[in-house]
Amino acid sequence: MSHDGHHHHFHAHAHPPRAVAMAPTFSLLRLSVGQRLIGVALALGVLWALVFTVLG
């Protein structure tokens, strides 16, 4: 079946292979649980500081 001349090419615009995805320089999976918790706590602290600076 030709489907009225519609050709579906999945990779019509080819992207170059991403080196970042193959060899990540920074990965959250490599961090320990404690490091992740510290990172989340720091991120939340920064966000709350921004909230309070905007509201205050």
FENJOKA-V225225 format. One record per residue. N is the residue number from 0. BURIAL is I if it has 24 or more other ideal C-beta (glycine too) atoms within 12 Angstrom, else O. Layout:
n=[N;N]
burial=[BURIAL;BURIAL]
//
This chain:
n=[0;1;2;3;4;5;6;7;8;9;10;11;12;13;14;15;16;17;18;19;20;21;22;23;24;25;26;27;28;29;30;31;32;33;34;35;36;37;38;39;40;41;42;43;44;45;46;47;48;49;50;51;52;53;54;55]
burial=[O;O;O;O;O;O;O;O;O;O;O;O;O;O;O;O;O;O;O;O;O;O;O;O;O;O;O;O;O;O;O;O;O;O;O;O;O;O;O;O;O;O;O;O;O;O;O;O;O;O;O;O;O;O;O;O]
//
